[in-house]
């Protein structure tokens, strides 16, 4: 029943042009800001950790803007997963720093595309796959009955999605050895056994090591990409960014710290559109208090 309702909601959102769709998302965001809830508390906790210099007024303004963008993230899933590829790709209004990607591909050792949870991250994969081969890991959604729906939505411009297991990792390696691209979301909590503590916004954060190990194993180049959500439903602007040089360091902590810094710099460019609703800092060292209620 939950899967049916979610699919019905996404189909309903896909009926509206993007300006109206984002207006509905804005209304949802205002509700999330006005009514006490878990997402709102998580946003304030994250912003207080990452922007301790903000006064009360500025913190509230950024939290409100963030939740409005969260609302748009929810409602735009319908168009991005259900509209035709041609209609979706017309929403890309500009591409910034594409030469970074071209330079990385010229190394001929494959490209690791890091797509932080910033802006319309679903749009990144759809846009990239329409022009170049890309292989990305995926994890089945928690709600049963949605997996086929999600896979169809994310792969219909040509992306090759593989499960997050040993078979999927082998597919990523094969893509890099063929000078293709692998897409990875770098800013997730990997769990107690899958990460290393490294700074992110100055906070000790459990961080993925998979990207750094892929670099060491393949010599692949790294590029960050995010899709800025333009105001009033005008579409999206693609941004490519180079990571700090230390991401290629053989020292694991230096490499992971550089990856986090690259994500942080992107998030600081567009702080209202970063996914502050995610409990990124939930893993703490023994003896430290929990950060989330």
C-alpha positions in Angstrom: 0.0 0.0 0.0 2.8 2.4 0.8 4.5 1.7 -2.5 1.2 2.2 -4.3 0.6 5.6 -2.6 4.1 6.8 -3.3 3.9 5.9 -7.0 0.5 7.6 -7.2 1.9 10.7 -5.6 4.8 10.8 -8.0 2.6 10.3 -11.0 0.4 13.2 -9.7 3.4 15.5 -9.3 4.5 14.6 -12.9 1.3 16.1 -14.2 2.4 19.6 -13.4 5.0 21.8 -15.2 8.1 22.4 -13.2 7.2 25.9 -12.0 3.9 24.6 -10.5 5.6 21.5 -9.2 8.3 23.5 -7.4 5.6 25.9 -6.0 3.9 22.8 -4.4 7.3 21.8 -3.1 7.7 25.3 -1.6 4.4 25.0 0.2 5.5 21.6 1.6 8.8 23.1 2.7 7.0 25.9 4.6 4.9 23.3 6.4 8.0 21.4 7.4 9.5 24.6 8.8 6.4 25.8 10.6 5.4 22.5 12.2 7.8 20.9 14.7 9.0 17.6 13.3 12.1 15.3 13.1 13.3 16.7 9.8 13.2 20.3 11.1 15.1 19.3 14.2 17.8 17.5 12.2 18.2 20.5 9.9 18.8 22.8 12.9 21.2 20.4 14.5 23.3 20.1 11.3 23.3 23.8 10.6 24.4 24.6 14.1 27.3 22.0 13.8 28.4 23.2 10.4 27.8 27.0 10.6 28.5 27.9 14.3 29.2 31.5 13.2 25.6 32.1 12.2 23.4 34.2 14.5 19.9 33.1 15.4 18.2 35.1 12.6 20.6 33.8 9.9 20.3 30.2 11.2 16.5 30.3 11.0 16.6 31.8 7.5 18.9 29.1 6.2 16.9 26.4 7.9 13.7 27.7 6.2 15.3 27.9 2.8 16.7 24.4 3.3 13.3 22.9 4.1 11.7 24.7 1.1 14.4 23.1 -1.1 13.7 19.8 0.6 10.0 20.1 -0.4 11.1 20.7 -4.0 13.3 17.7 -3.9 10.3 15.6 -3.0 7.9 16.9 -5.6 10.4 17.0 -8.5 11.0 13.3 -8.2 7.8 12.8 -10.2 8.9 14.7 -13.3 12.5 13.5 -13.1 11.5 9.9 -12.9 8.5 9.9 -15.2 8.9 12.6 -17.9 10.5 11.7 -21.2 14.3 12.0 -21.4 14.0 14.7 -24.0 11.7 16.8 -21.8 14.0 16.3 -18.8 17.2 17.2 -20.6 15.6 20.5 -21.9 15.6 21.6 -18.3 19.4 21.9 -18.2 20.0 25.6 -18.9 23.7 25.8 -18.5 26.8 23.7 -17.8 29.7 25.2 -15.8 33.3 23.9 -16.0 32.7 21.0 -18.4 36.4 21.2 -19.3 37.2 19.6 -15.9 35.4 16.5 -17.0 37.0 16.5 -20.4 40.4 16.8 -18.8 39.7 13.9 -16.5 38.6 11.7 -19.3 41.7 12.6 -21.2 43.8 10.7 -18.6 42.2 7.5 -19.9 42.1 5.8 -16.5 38.4 6.3 -16.0 36.5 9.0 -14.1 34.9 8.8 -10.6 32.0 11.2 -10.6 31.1 12.3 -7.1 27.6 13.6 -6.9 26.9 15.1 -3.4 23.4 15.3 -2.0 23.2 18.9 -3.3 20.5 20.4 -5.5 18.8 18.0 -7.8 21.2 15.0 -7.4 18.8 12.8 -9.4 19.2 15.1 -12.3 23.0 14.6 -12.3 22.8 10.9 -13.2 20.1 11.5 -15.8 22.0 14.3 -17.5 25.4 12.6 -17.4 24.1 9.2 -18.7 22.5 10.9 -21.7 25.9 11.9 -23.1 28.5 9.3 -21.7 28.5 5.8 -20.3 28.2 5.7 -16.5 27.9 2.8 -14.1 26.5 3.6 -10.6 25.9 1.6 -7.5 22.4 1.4 -6.0 20.8 0.1 -2.9 17.2 -1.3 -3.1 14.7 1.2 -1.5 13.5 0.3 2.0 9.9 0.2 0.8 9.1 -3.1 -1.0 7.5 -2.7 -4.4 9.4 0.4 -5.4 12.7 -1.1 -6.7 11.6 -1.6 -10.3 10.0 1.8 -10.4 13.1 3.5 -9.1 15.5 1.6 -11.4 13.4 2.5 -14.4 13.3 6.2 -13.4 17.1 6.4 -12.9 18.3 4.4 -15.9 16.1 5.5 -18.7 18.7 7.9 -20.1 21.3 5.2 -20.3 22.8 4.8 -16.9 24.0 1.3 -15.9 22.9 0.6 -12.3 24.5 -2.2 -10.4 23.8 -3.5 -6.9 26.0 -2.4 -4.0 27.8 -5.8 -3.6 30.9 -7.5 -4.9 29.3 -8.0 -8.3 28.5 -4.3 -8.5 32.1 -3.3 -7.4 33.5 -5.5 -10.2 31.3 -3.7 -12.7 32.6 -0.4 -11.4 36.2 -1.5 -11.8 35.5 -2.8 -15.3 34.0 0.6 -16.3 37.0 2.5 -15.0 39.4 0.2 -16.8 37.4 1.0 -20.0 37.9 4.7 -19.3 34.2 5.1 -18.5 32.6 6.8 -15.5 31.4 5.5 -12.2 28.9 7.6 -10.3 29.1 7.6 -6.5 27.3 9.6 -3.7 30.2 10.5 -1.4 28.4 12.0 1.6 26.6 9.1 3.3 27.3 7.5 6.6 28.9 4.1 5.7 28.2 2.5 9.1 30.6 1.6 11.8 32.6 -1.0 9.7 32.7 0.8 6.4 34.3 4.2 7.1 36.9 6.3 8.7 36.5 9.4 10.9 37.5 12.5 8.9 36.6 16.2 9.2 33.5 17.5 7.4 32.7 21.1 8.1 35.1 20.9 11.0 33.1 18.0 12.6 34.5 14.5 13.1 32.4 12.5 10.6 32.2 8.8 9.7 33.1 8.9 6.0 33.3 6.5 3.1 36.7 5.1 2.1 35.4 3.3 -1.0 36.2 6.3 -3.3 39.8 6.6 -2.0 40.4 2.8 -2.4 39.0 2.9 -6.0 41.4 5.8 -6.8 44.4 3.8 -5.4 43.4 0.7 -7.3 42.7 2.2 -10.7 44.4 5.6 -10.9 41.0 7.1 -11.9 40.5 10.8 -11.9 37.8 12.4 -9.7 35.3 15.2 -10.6 32.4 16.5 -8.5 29.1 17.4 -10.1 25.9 18.9 -8.8 22.7 20.3 -10.4 21.7 23.7 -9.0 18.0 24.1 -8.8 17.1 27.4 -10.4 14.4 29.6 -8.9 10.8 29.7 -10.1 11.0 26.3 -11.8 13.3 27.6 -14.6 15.3 24.4 -14.7 18.8 23.4 -13.6 22.4 24.5 -14.0 25.1 21.8 -14.0 28.3 22.5 -12.1 31.6 20.5 -12.3 34.2 21.0 -9.7 37.7 19.7 -9.1 38.5 18.0 -5.8 41.5 19.0 -3.6 44.7 17.4 -4.9 45.1 15.3 -1.7 42.2 13.1 -2.8 44.9 11.2 -4.8 47.1 10.8 -1.7 48.1 7.2 -0.9 47.4 8.0 2.8 43.8 7.0 3.3 42.9 9.7 5.9 44.4 12.4 3.7 42.4 11.2 0.7 39.1 10.9 2.5 39.6 14.3 4.2 40.2 15.8 0.8 37.0 14.2 -0.6 35.0 15.6 2.3 36.5 19.0 1.7 35.5 18.9 -1.9 31.9 18.1 -0.9 32.0 20.8 1.7 33.2 23.4 -0.8 30.3 22.5 -3.1 27.8 22.7 -0.3 29.1 26.1 0.7 28.5 27.4 -2.8 24.8 26.5 -2.4 24.1 25.8 1.3 20.3 26.1 1.0 20.2 23.2 -1.4 22.3 20.7 0.5 20.6 17.8 2.2 20.7 19.0 5.8 17.7 16.6 6.6 20.2 13.7 6.6 21.7 12.6 10.0 25.2 12.8 8.6 26.9 13.1 12.0 25.1 10.4 13.9 28.2 8.3 14.4 30.2 9.6 17.4 33.3 8.4 19.2 32.8 6.3 22.3 31.9 8.6 25.3 30.6 11.4 23.1 26.9 12.5 23.4 24.5 11.7 20.6 24.0 14.6 18.3 20.4 14.0 17.3 17.3 13.8 19.4 
